[in-house]
Amino acid sequence: MDAVEDLAKEQGYSRVGLGVGSDDFRARSLYEHRGYKDSGFGEYRESGSYVDKDGQQQSWEEICVYLIKKLGYQNWDVGDLG
């Protein structure tokens, strides 16, 4: 994650974001510990498909929340996303 955040800063981005499963409390805690905050956009659905090791197409679906981290400093408010 450090590499992605550093690359984003080097390329002039002021924020990075990611989606996390709304019921994945351990992952969300990790991201929040790293400075990510709930974007306030609400829950959204991600879905996709892939081919498994047996060559069968499988589908997945997950309810997520979008977290954002402002790069450069840690103390900011979600209302400061604009």
C-alpha positions, 0 to 999 in steps of 0.5 A: 500500500505504501508503494501505491500511495507513494506513486500517487503522490509522485504523480500529483494526486492528492487522494487515493481510494479503495472499496472494502466489503461492508462486512469485512471489519478486519480489512476496514480497521486496517485501512482506517488505521492507515488513514483511510476514512469513509467517503460518505458515498454510502454502500454500493455493489461490486460484482464480476466473474472469473474462470476458476481452476477447472475452467468454469465461469464463476460470479461474485458479488459484494456490498462495499463502502468506499474509503478515501485517504488524503495524501500528505497529512492525516488530520482531515474531515470527510467534509473536506473531500471537495 
